[in-house]
Amino acid sequence: MVEENQQDRTMKFKLQQGELSEAGYVLQRVFHALEEKGYNPVNQVVGYLLSGDPAYITSYKEARTMIRSVDRDEILEELLRNYMDS
């Protein structure tokens, strides 16, 4: 019999309904800042995600700083998760 080490287990984490992940929170704030400045938020975020260039994101309301605080992979995961849930 093989004993399973606690560190070998895959842990699951599920947000409560209505809770936002950090990436979700940042995306919402960045989206609104881009809208307020008159940009198309979808186009700007896609440009950022594809290139990694933060110049696609306005510095208005610290949006550029916020989006750079979250790994682009986490943002993509959040977008895919929300797309699949809808």
C-alpha positions in Angstrom: 0.0 0.0 0.0 1.3 3.4 -1.0 0.7 6.3 1.3 -0.3 9.5 -0.4 1.7 12.6 0.6 -0.4 15.7 1.3 1.7 17.6 -1.2 1.0 15.1 -4.0 -2.8 15.8 -3.8 -4.4 18.1 -6.2 -6.2 20.8 -4.3 -9.4 22.4 -5.7 -10.4 25.9 -5.2 -13.8 27.3 -6.1 -14.9 30.8 -5.8 -18.3 31.4 -4.3 -21.0 32.5 -6.7 -20.7 36.2 -7.2 -17.1 36.4 -6.1 -14.4 37.7 -8.4 -10.9 36.3 -8.7 -8.1 38.9 -8.7 -7.9 38.6 -12.5 -11.6 39.2 -12.8 -11.5 42.2 -10.5 -8.6 43.7 -12.4 -10.3 43.1 -15.8 -13.5 44.8 -14.6 -11.6 47.9 -13.4 -9.4 48.0 -16.6 -12.4 47.6 -18.8 -14.2 50.5 -17.2 -11.2 52.7 -17.3 -10.7 52.0 -21.0 -14.4 52.7 -21.7 -14.3 56.0 -19.8 -11.3 57.1 -21.9 -13.2 56.2 -25.1 -11.3 53.1 -26.1 -12.7 49.8 -27.2 -11.9 47.7 -24.2 -12.1 44.4 -26.0 -9.6 45.5 -28.7 -7.2 47.0 -26.2 -7.2 44.0 -23.9 -6.7 41.6 -26.8 -3.8 43.8 -28.0 -2.2 43.6 -24.6 -2.7 39.9 -24.2 -1.3 39.1 -27.6 1.7 41.4 -27.4 2.4 41.8 -23.7 2.8 45.6 -24.4 1.2 47.5 -21.6 0.9 50.6 -23.9 -2.4 49.1 -25.0 -3.9 49.8 -21.6 -4.5 53.4 -20.4 -2.8 54.6 -17.3 -6.1 56.3 -16.3 -7.2 55.2 -12.9 -4.1 53.0 -12.5 -5.4 50.5 -15.1 -2.0 49.9 -16.6 -0.4 49.2 -13.2 -3.3 46.9 -12.2 -3.2 44.8 -15.4 0.5 44.3 -15.1 0.1 43.0 -11.5 -1.8 40.0 -12.9 -0.1 37.3 -15.0 -1.4 37.3 -18.6 -2.1 33.6 -18.3 -4.4 34.2 -15.3 -6.3 36.8 -17.4 -6.7 34.3 -20.2 -7.9 31.7 -17.8 -10.4 34.1 -16.3 -11.7 35.0 -19.7 -12.0 31.4 -20.8 -13.7 30.4 -17.6 -16.3 33.1 -17.9 -16.9 32.4 -21.5 -17.5 28.7 -20.8 -19.7 29.5 -17.9 -22.0 31.7 -20.0 
